[in-house]
């Protein structure tokens, strides 16, 4: 029928050039007689009959011995180089005289199905990308709002803390005046109340100072006054400040240093704040008759400070809570002291502001070692 529209030369050209239908003719003796363009691509070994892998050429040759010319096989045939990658094709095999004609085809229905699957996947990927872009925009919008709210929170916190500091400072000063001035005669029960007022106002002032610090730091307004200082002189100053606190809890405070001086560029007040916080914490969480060691060591480009205690320690699964704002662990101070949960967070920001690092090693019942490293050049 088709010959009414196409002459033999056109049909031959189509078959020769086809990359979908692969045609090969091999004699029963194994001699290659013809390969069209498609079959040339998939039969790529020197012995062409060995490229008919499964079923093998020999199996087809044996099958053809007892049949007349015509179709002798329909099904999958694995064709290709047996020592390299090969592929199975839906095929037909014909006997024609003393030759075998192999017609291997790509399964068009499967190709169409595969193309449709790829199209569906591409569509899903496109939809996913659109959703991700939309969600990213929403996330950026939410983050912008959150940043604005956080900034407003820090400003309000700073204003409230600043306004509270003066009246609370006055309460603390007046209570100190009453307790220390010998001209005032105060009944013992009233004196106890004034002592409670003084202690509470002192803690509130400490808390307000920390709130002001953290609100300033979180607002990105941490400013450092960097100058060259003798670091060991600073450490000794903090050591002496905390020695009285340690003695009230019958804790021995030791200073382990080997140098006479170590010059370093730091903010004196901020690093003093870190030292007081870490040494004070070591004392706060240590029982009576234990030791706290402040150890200073130096490398070629840094100074390491370690505060080692024999205190209650911190559970391993709670170490990640440290250095976070308002985070507290289950470990309790040994002398009923109070904690704001801000000191370590502030210390971390100060040390990182100096391009340093801070960390902790601890075990329950064995104590803790808080450390920080500052660059020395």
Secondary structure as GFF3:
##gff-version 3
##sequence-region A 1 377
A	DSSP	three_ten_helix	2	4	.	.	.	ID=ss1
A	DSSP	alpha_helix	8	17	.	.	.	ID=ss2
A	DSSP	beta_strand	21	27	.	.	.	ID=ss3
A	DSSP	beta_strand	32	35	.	.	.	ID=ss4
A	DSSP	alpha_helix	37	42	.	.	.	ID=ss5
A	DSSP	three_ten_helix	48	51	.	.	.	ID=ss6
A	DSSP	beta_strand	52	54	.	.	.	ID=ss7
A	DSSP	alpha_helix	57	63	.	.	.	ID=ss8
A	DSSP	three_ten_helix	64	66	.	.	.	ID=ss9
A	DSSP	beta_strand	70	80	.	.	.	ID=ss10
A	DSSP	beta_strand	86	96	.	.	.	ID=ss11
A	DSSP	beta_strand	99	105	.	.	.	ID=ss12
A	DSSP	alpha_helix	108	180	.	.	.	ID=ss13
A	DSSP	alpha_helix	188	218	.	.	.	ID=ss14
A	DSSP	beta_strand	227	230	.	.	.	ID=ss15
A	DSSP	alpha_helix	231	248	.	.	.	ID=ss16
A	DSSP	beta_strand	252	256	.	.	.	ID=ss17
A	DSSP	beta_strand	263	266	.	.	.	ID=ss18
A	DSSP	alpha_helix	268	284	.	.	.	ID=ss19
A	DSSP	beta_strand	291	298	.	.	.	ID=ss20
A	DSSP	beta_strand	302	309	.	.	.	ID=ss21
A	DSSP	three_ten_helix	316	321	.	.	.	ID=ss22
A	DSSP	alpha_helix	343	353	.	.	.	ID=ss23
A	DSSP	beta_strand	357	363	.	.	.	ID=ss24
A	DSSP	beta_strand	367	375	.	.	.	ID=ss25
###
